[in-house]
Amino acid sequence: MSNKQGPPKHQNRYAWKPNAGRKINETEVGGRFRPLSDITGVCLRCKDQIDWKRRYGKYKPLSEPAKCQLCSKRNVRQAYHNLCPGCAKEQGVCAKCRCRVDQTVGRDLSEVEAEQKMLQEAIKNARERDRRTLLRAMEKGKAKSSNKNKSAVTEETKVGDSIHSPTEDQAEIGRNEDDNEITDDTDDDNYENEDEHECENEENDKE
């Protein structure tokens, strides 16, 4: 084995695709109709490891729930996890490497379900129209701050429309100068024509 450290000398121009040239069944786990679940209950290091397995075709999902190594119940529903979410939360450890961590990645399903129940109870007493607007906003991920930003942007555009920019003023000045030059040229032509008519009249009088 070499003792060389660091990245390879020649970097790849494009990332390696594990499923290149193979038709993917969209109904399988990881396809378009059955996407992989979010990685939750693990530390950042373990999350990166599982992401790497998914990215390079080494990920093997569970066909059935696995057994927890603490409570011996089949509650482990994510691949490469050794503890169920309940035991990992009680112990305050990562569900994969079982290292004690202050914060884990993602949220448990129980927390998400509890939050959804609270939102449903809060929306229950609202009108149907308001309920639909709230649900639509939750689905799109839009918050009230975006509406405030939009109103601020519209006000700024209105102010900008009412105030003339210096470039517009300069353009108007240039147009006025061009009009003045055109009028001066027409006046000169009129004077020349009058002089010619006077000369012709004098010659006719002499004759």
C-alpha positions in Angstrom: 0.0 0.0 0.0 1.2 3.5 -0.8 1.6 6.1 1.8 0.5 8.9 -0.5 -2.2 11.2 0.9 -4.5 13.7 -0.6 -6.7 13.7 -3.7 -5.8 11.9 -6.9 -3.4 13.5 -9.3 -5.9 13.4 -12.2 -9.4 14.4 -11.3 -12.4 13.0 -13.1 -14.2 15.4 -15.5 -17.6 14.0 -14.6 -19.0 12.0 -11.7 -19.3 8.2 -12.0 -22.8 6.9 -12.5 -23.4 3.5 -11.1 -26.5 2.8 -13.2 -25.2 4.1 -16.5 -26.5 1.9 -19.4 -29.0 0.1 -17.3 -32.7 0.7 -17.5 -34.1 1.6 -14.0 -37.5 0.2 -12.9 -39.4 3.2 -11.6 -41.6 1.0 -9.4 -38.6 -0.3 -7.4 -37.3 1.2 -4.2 -35.3 4.3 -5.2 -37.3 4.9 -8.4 -39.5 7.8 -9.2 -42.7 6.2 -7.8 -41.0 4.8 -4.6 -38.3 7.3 -3.6 -35.9 6.5 -0.7 -36.9 7.9 2.7 -35.0 10.7 4.4 -32.1 9.8 6.6 -33.0 10.6 10.2 -31.7 9.7 13.7 -28.0 9.6 12.8 -25.0 11.9 13.2 -23.5 13.9 10.3 -20.7 11.4 9.7 -23.1 8.4 9.4 -25.4 10.5 7.2 -22.5 11.2 4.8 -21.7 7.5 4.7 -25.2 6.5 3.8 -25.4 9.3 1.2 -22.3 7.9 -0.4 -23.8 4.5 -0.6 -26.9 5.9 -2.2 -24.9 8.0 -4.6 -22.6 5.2 -5.9 -25.1 2.3 -6.0 -24.0 0.5 -2.8 -27.2 1.2 -0.8 -29.2 -1.9 0.1 -32.7 -1.0 1.5 -34.4 -3.2 4.1 -37.0 -5.7 2.8 -38.5 -6.0 6.3 -38.0 -4.2 9.6 -34.8 -5.2 11.4 -34.3 -6.0 15.1 -33.1 -3.3 17.5 -30.0 -4.2 19.4 -31.3 -2.8 22.7 -35.0 -3.6 23.0 -34.9 -6.6 20.5 -38.0 -5.3 18.8 -38.4 -5.2 15.1 -38.7 -1.4 15.0 -35.7 -0.5 12.8 -37.1 0.6 9.5 -34.0 2.3 8.0 -31.1 0.5 6.5 -27.7 0.5 8.3 -29.4 1.5 11.6 -28.7 -0.6 14.7 -31.1 1.0 17.1 -34.8 1.9 16.8 -35.7 5.6 16.9 -37.1 5.3 20.5 -34.0 3.7 22.0 -31.7 6.1 20.1 -33.6 9.0 21.4 -33.7 7.7 25.0 -30.0 7.0 25.0 -29.1 10.2 23.1 -26.9 8.4 20.6 -26.6 7.9 16.9 -28.8 5.0 15.6 -26.0 3.7 13.4 -22.7 4.1 15.2 -24.2 4.4 18.7 -21.9 7.4 19.5 -23.2 10.0 21.9 -24.1 13.1 20.0 -25.9 16.4 21.0 -27.9 16.7 17.8 -29.0 14.2 15.2 -29.9 14.7 11.6 -33.6 15.0 10.7 -36.7 14.4 12.8 -38.5 11.3 14.0 -41.8 10.3 12.4 -43.5 10.7 15.8 -42.5 14.3 15.9 -43.7 15.0 12.4 -47.0 13.2 13.1 -47.5 15.2 16.3 -46.8 18.5 14.5 -49.3 17.5 11.7 -51.9 16.7 14.3 -51.4 20.1 16.0 -51.7 21.9 12.6 -54.9 20.0 11.8 -56.5 20.9 15.1 -55.6 24.5 14.6 -57.0 24.6 11.1 -60.1 22.6 12.0 -62.0 25.6 13.3 -61.1 27.9 10.3 -63.2 28.5 7.2 -62.9 26.1 4.3 -61.4 28.9 2.1 -58.8 29.8 4.8 -58.0 26.2 5.4 -57.3 25.6 1.7 -55.1 28.6 1.4 -53.1 27.5 4.5 -52.6 24.0 3.2 -51.6 25.4 -0.2 -49.0 27.7 1.4 -47.7 24.8 3.5 -47.3 22.6 0.4 -45.5 25.2 -1.6 -43.3 26.1 1.4 -44.2 29.8 1.3 -44.1 31.8 4.4 -45.5 35.2 5.4 -42.0 36.8 5.0 -42.1 36.1 1.2 -45.3 38.2 1.0 -43.7 41.0 2.9 -40.7 40.9 0.6 -42.9 41.0 -2.4 -44.8 44.0 -1.1 -41.6 45.8 -0.4 -40.3 45.1 -3.9 -43.5 46.4 -5.5 -43.3 49.6 -3.4 -39.7 50.1 -4.5 -40.7 49.6 -8.2 -43.4 52.2 -7.8 -41.0 54.7 -6.3 -38.5 54.0 -9.1 -41.2 54.6 -11.7 -42.2 57.9 -10.2 -38.7 59.2 -10.0 -36.9 59.9 -13.3 -33.4 58.5 -13.6 -30.5 60.7 -14.6 -30.1 58.8 -17.8 -33.6 59.7 -18.8 -33.0 63.4 -18.1 -29.9 63.3 -20.2 -31.7 61.7 -23.0 -34.4 64.4 -22.9 -31.8 67.2 -22.9 -30.1 65.6 -25.9 -33.4 65.4 -27.8 -34.1 69.1 -27.1 -30.7 70.0 -28.4 -31.2 68.0 -31.6 -34.6 69.8 -32.1 -33.0 73.2 -31.6 -30.3 72.4 -34.2 -32.9 71.3 -36.7 -34.9 74.5 -36.2 -31.7 76.6 -36.6 -30.9 74.8 -39.9 -34.4 75.5 -41.2 -34.1 79.2 -40.3 -30.9 79.5 -42.2 -32.5 77.9 -45.3 -35.4 80.4 -45.1 -33.0 83.4 -44.9 -31.1 82.2 -48.0 -34.3 81.7 -49.9 -35.4 85.3 -49.0 -32.1 86.7 -50.1 -32.3 85.0 -53.5 -35.9 86.3 -54.0 -34.7 89.9 -53.2 -31.9 89.6 -55.7 -34.2 88.4 -58.5 -36.7 91.3 -57.8 -33.9 93.9 -58.1 -32.7 92.5 -61.4 -36.3 92.6 -62.7 -36.6 96.2 -61.7 -33.4 97.2 -63.5 -34.6 95.7 -66.7 
